[in-house]
Amino acid sequence: MKKKTRVQSKRLIYSAYFKEANSIYIGLTKNLKVRKQGHLNNDNSAVYQHIEEYGYEPVFGELTEMLDEEEAQKQEEYWVN
């Protein structure tokens, strides 16, 4: 009988930079394109709320390459702090 192994999913750390407010949001995602759309269309998102408050969209960018989930979580904490 084969032993089941857990497949690690990959994630990357991204930023949403609000130049005018000199503020940055750091996040973790599997797919930045999909996550960006989620932020722009979900009124519960901190990024969406910032857009509504200040009237401009952030510049999204990748801070890391795709990483194993555990390493990505460590990196997210590093970038946030």
N, CA, C and O atoms as a GROMACS GRO file, in nm:
protein
  324
    1MET      N    1   0.084  -0.118   0.000
    1MET     CA    2   0.000   0.000   0.000
    1MET      C    3   0.090   0.125   0.000
    1MET      O    4   0.184   0.135   0.079
    2LYS      N    5   0.058   0.217  -0.089
    2LYS     CA    6   0.137   0.340  -0.100
    2LYS      C    7   0.102   0.436   0.013
    2LYS      O    8  -0.014   0.452   0.051
    3LYS      N    9   0.205   0.499   0.063
    3LYS     CA   10   0.186   0.601   0.166
    3LYS      C   11   0.148   0.732   0.098
    3LYS      O   12   0.215   0.774   0.003
    4LYS      N   13   0.043   0.796   0.145
    4LYS     CA   14   0.002   0.923   0.089
    4LYS      C   15   0.095   1.033   0.138
    4LYS      O   16   0.126   1.041   0.256
    5THR      N   17   0.139   1.114   0.046
    5THR     CA   18   0.222   1.228   0.083
    5THR      C   19   0.145   1.356   0.054
    5THR      O   20   0.073   1.366  -0.046
    6ARG      N   21   0.162   1.450   0.140
    6ARG     CA   22   0.096   1.579   0.122
    6ARG      C   23   0.174   1.661   0.021
    6ARG      O   24   0.295   1.681   0.034
    7VAL      N   25   0.105   1.706  -0.078
    7VAL     CA   26   0.168   1.790  -0.180
    7VAL      C   27   0.168   1.934  -0.130
    7VAL      O   28   0.063   1.991  -0.101
    8GLN      N   29   0.286   1.990  -0.120
    8GLN     CA   30   0.299   2.130  -0.077
    8GLN      C   31   0.254   2.220  -0.191
    8GLN      O   32   0.299   2.206  -0.304
    9SER      N   33   0.167   2.311  -0.160
    9SER     CA   34   0.130   2.408  -0.262
    9SER      C   35   0.227   2.526  -0.254
    9SER      O   36   0.283   2.556  -0.148
   10LYS      N   37   0.245   2.591  -0.364
   10LYS     CA   38   0.337   2.704  -0.372
   10LYS      C   39   0.262   2.835  -0.354
   10LYS      O   40   0.146   2.848  -0.394
   11ARG      N   41   0.330   2.931  -0.294
   11ARG     CA   42   0.273   3.063  -0.272
   11ARG      C   43   0.383   3.167  -0.293
   11ARG      O   44   0.502   3.135  -0.288
   12LEU      N   45   0.343   3.289  -0.315
   12LEU     CA   46   0.439   3.398  -0.321
   12LEU      C   47   0.392   3.513  -0.233
   12LEU      O   48   0.274   3.524  -0.200
   13ILE      N   49   0.485   3.597  -0.195
   13ILE     CA   50   0.455   3.716  -0.116
   13ILE      C   51   0.443   3.832  -0.214
   13ILE      O   52   0.525   3.847  -0.304
   14TYR      N   53   0.340   3.914  -0.195
   14TYR     CA   54   0.318   4.027  -0.283
   14TYR      C   55   0.294   4.153  -0.201
   14TYR      O   56   0.267   4.148  -0.081
   15SER      N   57   0.305   4.265  -0.270
   15SER     CA   58   0.276   4.393  -0.205
   15SER      C   59   0.174   4.470  -0.287
   15SER      O   60   0.164   4.455  -0.409
   16ALA      N   61   0.099   4.552  -0.217
   16ALA     CA   62   0.010   4.650  -0.279
   16ALA      C   63   0.058   4.784  -0.224
   16ALA      O   64   0.033   4.817  -0.108
   17TYR      N   65   0.126   4.860  -0.306
   17TYR     CA   66   0.190   4.984  -0.262
   17TYR      C   67   0.106   5.105  -0.299
   17TYR      O   68   0.073   5.126  -0.416
   18PHE      N   69   0.071   5.183  -0.200
   18PHE     CA   70  -0.005   5.306  -0.218
   18PHE      C   71   0.094   5.422  -0.210
   18PHE      O   72   0.125   5.472  -0.101
   19LYS      N   73   0.143   5.464  -0.324
   19LYS     CA   74   0.248   5.566  -0.330
   19LYS      C   75   0.206   5.696  -0.261
   19LYS      O   76   0.282   5.751  -0.182
   20GLU      N   77   0.086   5.744  -0.292
   20GLU     CA   78   0.041   5.872  -0.240
   20GLU      C   79   0.032   5.873  -0.087
   20GLU      O   80   0.053   5.977  -0.025
   21ALA      N   81   0.001   5.759  -0.027
   21ALA     CA   82  -0.010   5.751   0.119
   21ALA      C   83   0.117   5.693   0.182
   21ALA      O   84   0.127   5.682   0.304
   22ASN      N   85   0.212   5.655   0.096
   22ASN     CA   86   0.336   5.592   0.141
   22ASN      C   87   0.305   5.475   0.236
   22ASN      O   88   0.365   5.462   0.342
   23SER      N   89   0.209   5.391   0.193
   23SER     CA   90   0.174   5.274   0.273
   23SER      C   91   0.176   5.151   0.185
   23SER      O   92   0.164   5.159   0.062
   24ILE      N   93   0.193   5.037   0.249
   24ILE     CA   94   0.206   4.912   0.175
   24ILE      C   95   0.128   4.802   0.246
   24ILE      O   96   0.128   4.794   0.369
   25TYR      N   97   0.064   4.719   0.167
   25TYR     CA   98  -0.006   4.601   0.216
   25TYR      C   99   0.074   4.481   0.170
   25TYR      O  100   0.112   4.473   0.053
   26ILE      N  101   0.102   4.387   0.260
   26ILE     CA  102   0.175   4.265   0.226
   26ILE      C  103   0.080   4.148   0.235
   26ILE      O  104   0.001   4.138   0.330
   27GLY      N  105   0.086   4.060   0.137
   27GLY     CA  106  -0.001   3.943   0.137
   27GLY      C  107   0.068   3.819   0.083
   27GLY      O  108   0.182   3.824   0.039
   28LEU      N  109  -0.005   3.710   0.088
   28LEU     CA  110   0.042   3.578   0.048
   28LEU      C  111  -0.062   3.522  -0.048
   28LEU      O  112  -0.181   3.527  -0.017
   29THR      N  113  -0.021   3.468  -0.162
   29THR     CA  114  -0.118   3.418  -0.259
   29THR      C  115  -0.061   3.308  -0.346
   29THR      O  116   0.061   3.294  -0.360
   30LYS      N  117  -0.150   3.229  -0.404
   30LYS     CA  118  -0.113   3.128  -0.504
   30LYS      C  119  -0.108   3.191  -0.643
   30LYS      O  120  -0.032   3.147  -0.730
   31ASN      N  121  -0.191   3.294  -0.664
   31ASN     CA  122  -0.205   3.354  -0.796
   31ASN      C  123  -0.228   3.505  -0.780
   31ASN      O  124  -0.336   3.548  -0.738
   32LEU      N  125  -0.127   3.585  -0.812
   32LEU     CA  126  -0.137   3.729  -0.788
   32LEU      C  127  -0.245   3.795  -0.873
   32LEU      O  128  -0.314   3.885  -0.826
   33LYS      N  129  -0.262   3.751  -0.995
   33LYS     CA  130  -0.364   3.810  -1.083
   33LYS      C  131  -0.504   3.793  -1.022
   33LYS      O  132  -0.583   3.887  -1.017
   34VAL      N  133  -0.533   3.672  -0.976
   34VAL     CA  134  -0.663   3.644  -0.915
   34VAL      C  135  -0.677   3.720  -0.783
   34VAL      O  136  -0.783   3.776  -0.755
   35ARG      N  137  -0.571   3.722  -0.704
   35ARG     CA  138  -0.577   3.791  -0.574
   35ARG      C  139  -0.598   3.940  -0.591
   35ARG      O  140  -0.674   4.001  -0.516
   36LYS      N  141  -0.531   3.998  -0.690
   36LYS     CA  142  -0.547   4.141  -0.717
   36LYS      C  143  -0.693   4.172  -0.748
   36LYS      O  144  -0.750   4.267  -0.694
   37GLN      N  145  -0.754   4.092  -0.834
   37GLN     CA  146  -0.896   4.113  -0.868
   37GLN      C  147  -0.984   4.097  -0.744
   37GLN      O  148  -1.082   4.169  -0.728
   38GLY      N  149  -0.948   4.002  -0.658
   38GLY     CA  150  -1.022   3.985  -0.534
   38GLY      C  151  -1.017   4.110  -0.447
   38GLY      O  152  -1.119   4.152  -0.391
   39HIS      N  153  -0.900   4.169  -0.437
   39HIS     CA  154  -0.887   4.293  -0.359
   39HIS      C  155  -0.969   4.406  -0.421
   39HIS      O  156  -1.034   4.482  -0.349
   40LEU      N  157  -0.966   4.417  -0.552
   40LEU     CA  158  -1.032   4.529  -0.619
   40LEU      C  159  -1.184   4.516  -0.621
   40LEU      O  160  -1.254   4.614  -0.643
   41ASN      N  161  -1.235   4.394  -0.598
   41ASN     CA  162  -1.380   4.370  -0.609
   41ASN      C  163  -1.446   4.327  -0.479
   41ASN      O  164  -1.566   4.297  -0.480
   42ASN      N  165  -1.373   4.322  -0.369
   42ASN     CA  166  -1.429   4.275  -0.243
   42ASN      C  167  -1.425   4.387  -0.140
   42ASN      O  168  -1.318   4.427  -0.094
   43ASP      N  169  -1.542   4.438  -0.105
   43ASP     CA  170  -1.545   4.552  -0.013
   43ASP      C  171  -1.503   4.516   0.130
   43ASP      O  172  -1.493   4.606   0.214
   44ASN      N  173  -1.477   4.389   0.158
   44ASN     CA  174  -1.423   4.350   0.289
   44ASN      C  175  -1.270   4.352   0.290
   44ASN      O  176  -1.209   4.338   0.396
   45SER      N  177  -1.209   4.369   0.174
   45SER     CA  178  -1.064   4.370   0.162
   45SER      C  179  -1.006   4.501   0.216
   45SER      O  180  -1.060   4.609   0.189
   46ALA      N  181  -0.897   4.491   0.291
   46ALA     CA  182  -0.830   4.612   0.341
   46ALA      C  183  -0.782   4.698   0.225
   46ALA      O  184  -0.784   4.821   0.234
   47VAL      N  185  -0.738   4.634   0.116
   47VAL     CA  186  -0.692   4.710  -0.002
   47VAL      C  187  -0.809   4.785  -0.064
   47VAL      O  188  -0.797   4.903  -0.096
   48TYR      N  189  -0.921   4.718  -0.081
   48TYR     CA  190  -1.042   4.782  -0.137
   48TYR      C  191  -1.083   4.901  -0.051
   48TYR      O  192  -1.113   5.008  -0.104
   49GLN      N  193  -1.084   4.883   0.080
   49GLN     CA  194  -1.124   4.990   0.170
   49GLN      C  195  -1.029   5.109   0.161
   49GLN      O  196  -1.072   5.224   0.171
   50HIS      N  197  -0.901   5.081   0.144
   50HIS     CA  198  -0.803   5.190   0.128
   50HIS      C  199  -0.829   5.266  -0.003
   50HIS      O  200  -0.819   5.389  -0.007
   51ILE      N  201  -0.862   5.193  -0.108
   51ILE     CA  202  -0.894   5.255  -0.237
   51ILE      C  203  -1.017   5.346  -0.220
   51ILE      O  204  -1.018   5.459  -0.268
   52GLU      N  205  -1.118   5.295  -0.153
   52GLU     CA  206  -1.240   5.374  -0.132
   52GLU      C  207  -1.211   5.500  -0.051
   52GLU      O  208  -1.264   5.607  -0.080
   53GLU      N  209  -1.128   5.488   0.050
   53GLU     CA  210  -1.098   5.601   0.137
   53GLU      C  211  -1.014   5.708   0.068
   53GLU      O  212  -1.040   5.827   0.083
   54TYR      N  213  -0.912   5.665  -0.009
   54TYR     CA  214  -0.818   5.760  -0.066
   54TYR      C  215  -0.836   5.786  -0.215
   54TYR      O  216  -0.781   5.883  -0.268
   55GLY      N  217  -0.912   5.701  -0.283
   55GLY     CA  218  -0.947   5.728  -0.422
   55GLY      C  219  -0.845   5.687  -0.527
   55GLY      O  220  -0.852   5.736  -0.640
   56TYR      N  221  -0.752   5.602  -0.495
   56TYR     CA  222  -0.656   5.556  -0.596
   56TYR      C  223  -0.616   5.411  -0.567
   56TYR      O  224  -0.620   5.364  -0.454
   57GLU      N  225  -0.576   5.343  -0.675
   57GLU     CA  226  -0.537   5.203  -0.666
   57GLU      C  227  -0.388   5.190  -0.638
   57GLU      O  228  -0.308   5.276  -0.676
   58PRO      N  229  -0.350   5.081  -0.572
   58PRO     CA  230  -0.208   5.057  -0.545
   58PRO      C  231  -0.138   4.995  -0.666
   58PRO      O  232  -0.202   4.952  -0.762
   59VAL      N  233  -0.008   4.992  -0.658
   59VAL     CA  234   0.074   4.918  -0.753
   59VAL      C  235   0.102   4.783  -0.689
   59VAL      O  236   0.158   4.776  -0.580
   60PHE      N  237   0.064   4.676  -0.756
   60PHE     CA  238   0.088   4.541  -0.705
   60PHE      C  239   0.221   4.489  -0.758
   60PHE      O  240   0.257   4.516  -0.873
   61GLY      N  241   0.293   4.415  -0.675
   61GLY     CA  242   0.419   4.357  -0.718
   61GLY      C  243   0.454   4.232  -0.639
   61GLY      O  244   0.408   4.214  -0.526
   62GLU      N  245   0.535   4.146  -0.699
   62GLU     CA  246   0.582   4.024  -0.633
   62GLU      C  247   0.707   4.056  -0.553
   62GLU      O  248   0.800   4.120  -0.603
   63LEU      N  249   0.710   4.010  -0.428
   63LEU     CA  250   0.827   4.030  -0.344
   63LEU      C  251   0.916   3.906  -0.340
   63LEU      O  252   1.036   3.916  -0.312
   64THR      N  253   0.858   3.788  -0.368
   64THR     CA  254   0.933   3.664  -0.372
   64THR      C  255   0.891   3.582  -0.492
   64THR      O  256   0.790   3.610  -0.557
   65GLU      N  257   0.969   3.480  -0.520
   65GLU     CA  258   0.928   3.381  -0.619
   65GLU      C  259   0.830   3.287  -0.548
   65GLU      O  260   0.802   3.303  -0.430
   66MET      N  261   0.778   3.189  -0.621
   66MET     CA  262   0.689   3.090  -0.562
   66MET      C  263   0.770   3.007  -0.462
   66MET      O  264   0.878   2.957  -0.493
   67LEU      N  265   0.714   2.992  -0.342
   67LEU     CA  266   0.781   2.921  -0.233
   67LEU      C  267   0.689   2.812  -0.179
   67LEU      O  268   0.567   2.819  -0.195
   68ASP      N  269   0.748   2.712  -0.115
   68ASP     CA  270   0.665   2.616  -0.044
   68ASP      C  271   0.582   2.691   0.059
   68ASP      O  272   0.626   2.794   0.112
   69GLU      N  273   0.464   2.641   0.088
   69GLU     CA  274   0.369   2.711   0.175
   69GLU      C  275   0.430   2.750   0.309
   69GLU      O  276   0.412   2.863   0.354
   70GLU      N  277   0.501   2.659   0.373
   70GLU     CA  278   0.559   2.688   0.504
   70GLU      C  279   0.662   2.801   0.496
   70GLU      O  280   0.662   2.891   0.580
   71GLU      N  281   0.748   2.796   0.396
   71GLU     CA  282   0.849   2.902   0.379
   71GLU      C  283   0.781   3.034   0.344
   71GLU      O  284   0.824   3.140   0.391
   72ALA      N  285   0.677   3.029   0.264
   72ALA     CA  286   0.605   3.151   0.226
   72ALA      C  287   0.543   3.217   0.349
   72ALA      O  288   0.543   3.340   0.360
   73GLN      N  289   0.490   3.138   0.440
   73GLN     CA  290   0.432   3.194   0.563
   73GLN      C  291   0.539   3.262   0.647
   73GLN      O  292   0.515   3.369   0.705
   74LYS      N  293   0.657   3.202   0.655
   74LYS     CA  294   0.768   3.264   0.728
   74LYS      C  295   0.809   3.395   0.662
   74LYS      O  296   0.833   3.495   0.729
   75GLN      N  297   0.818   3.393   0.529
   75GLN     CA  298   0.857   3.513   0.455
   75GLN      C  299   0.753   3.624   0.470
   75GLN      O  300   0.788   3.742   0.481
   76GLU      N  301   0.626   3.587   0.470
   76GLU     CA  302   0.521   3.689   0.487
   76GLU      C  303   0.538   3.758   0.623
   76GLU      O  304   0.529   3.880   0.632
   77GLU      N  305   0.562   3.680   0.726
   77GLU     CA  306   0.582   3.739   0.858
   77GLU      C  307   0.703   3.831   0.859
   77GLU      O  308   0.700   3.938   0.919
   78TYR      N  309   0.811   3.790   0.792
   78TYR     CA  310   0.930   3.873   0.780
   78TYR      C  311   0.898   4.008   0.714
   78TYR      O  312   0.937   4.114   0.764
   79TRP      N  313   0.827   4.003   0.600
   79TRP     CA  314   0.796   4.125   0.526
   79TRP      C  315   0.699   4.215   0.601
   79TRP      O  316   0.708   4.337   0.591
   80VAL      N  317   0.607   4.158   0.675
   80VAL     CA  318   0.509   4.236   0.751
   80VAL      C  319   0.577   4.308   0.867
   80VAL      O  320   0.544   4.423   0.897
   81ASN      N  321   0.669   4.240   0.931
   81ASN     CA  322   0.737   4.299   1.047
   81ASN      C  323   0.860   4.370   1.000
   81ASN      O  324   0.933   4.427   1.082
   0.00000   0.00000   0.00000
